[in-house]
Amino acid sequence: LSACGFQLRGITELSFKTVYVQGGAISISRELLRAFKNNGIQVVEQAADADLLLEMMNETNEKRILSLSGGGVVREYELNYRVSFRTREPANPIWSTPQSVQARRDFSYNDNALLGKLDEETKLNTDMRSDAVREIMRRLSAIKLTTK
């Protein structure tokens, strides 16, 4: 494995050690807090104690029909997931430009396998949220704080 250049995903190198998360009522928050903990970042209860403020602005899940059969029966769905956030340092009163992370999945549908397809949809939604958390962590790793 070492000869092919493969390297296991390690911790994300972040320029801050503490973070305060606002807007924690969205479903991605629990997974995001777990990612912070796994990367050695402490989530604090007060904004004044944090190196970085993270505001989770909104989260949307959409499900739309992608294709129909000749008889008008749904054959495929498209799932869209989008989460928006912005950051700032506690000493700076200006928030960064809001950033969006989006994920999209297609899945086939069959009324005869209703329970299995509902389970597949749930797993796809969970997978999209996990992908969004990884993307947020990558974007946060690009932040260079001016004060520490």
N, C-alpha and C positions, 0 to 999 in steps of 0.2 A: 504494500500500500504506500510506502514512503516514496517509492520510485515513480509512481504515477502522479504525484503532486496532491493526492487526496489528503485533506486535513479535516478532522472533526470540527463541527461548529463549537466554538468556545464561548466565553462570555463576551459581551459587547463592551468595547472600550468607550466609556462615557466620560465627559469632562466635568461631571458633577457627582456629588456623593449623596445629596439629599434632594428630594423632589416633593412638591406639594401638588396634589391632583385635585382640580376643581371639576365639577360636573360629573361626579362619580355615579350618577344614577343610570348610566347606560350599561348595556350588558357586557361590553368589552372590558370594563374597568377591572373586574376580578382577575381576568387573565393578564391584563397589563400590570396590575400590582404584583402578581406572581412573577412576571418577567423582571420587574425591578428587583424583587427580592433575590431571584436567581443570579442577578448580575451584581449583587452587593450594594444596591442603591436603597437607602432608607427612605421610606415614605413617611413624611412628617405631618403632624396634625395642624400646624400653624404655618401660614405663608411666610412669616418673618424668619422662621428657622430653616427655610429651604434655600438651596443654591439655585434651583430652577422651579418656575411655576408652569404647570401644564394644565391647560383648560381643554377638557373634552367638550366640544361644542355641540355636536349632534351625531346621530347614528341613524341610518335608514336601511331597512331590509325591503327589497322589492321582489315580487314574484310575478312574472308575466308569461303569457302563453307564447311559445316560440313557433310551434307548428300544430296543425290540425290534420286529422285524417280526412278522407273524402266524405265521410259521414258526419263531420263536424265534431268528432271526439278529439280531445286533447291528446297529443302524442309526445310533445316535448315542452318543458318549461325552462325558463331562464331565471336564475337567481342573481340578484345584484345586491351587494353590500357596500355601503359607503360610511366612513367615519371621518369627521373633521375635527381638527385640534389646532391649537396655537400655543406659543410659549412666550415667556419673558423672564428676565432676571428680576428679583425682588426690588432691586435699587432702580430699575428702569420702569417708568410708568407706561411705556408704549409696548403693546403686544406685537408679536411677529405677525406676518401675513398668515391668515388661516391656510392650513394645508389639508388636503383630502387624500385619503387612501381608499382605493376602490378594488373590489374583487368581484369576479363574475364566474358563474358555473352554469352549465347546461346539464339537464338530465332528462332521460326518457321517462314517460309516464304510461301506466297501464292500470285501468280500474280493477283488473283481476288480481293485481298484486298491491292492493291499496296500503296495507300495513307496512310492507317492505319498502314501498316508495316513500311513505311518510318518514320512515326511519332513515332512508337515504337522504331525504331533504334535510332532516335535522343534522345529520353528519356533515353534509355539504356546508350548511350554515356555520357549524362549529369550525370546520376547516377554514372557511373564509375569514372568520374572526381571528383564528390563529395566524393566518397569513398577514392580516392587518396589524396584529401586534408585532410581528417580526419586522414589518415595514416601518412601523412607528419607531421601533428601537433603532433601526438603521438610520432613520432620519434624525433621531435624537443624538446618535453618535457623531453626526456631522456638526453639531452645535459646539462652538467654542466660546466659553464664557469669558467675559472681560474681567470680572472680579471673582476671586475665590475665597 
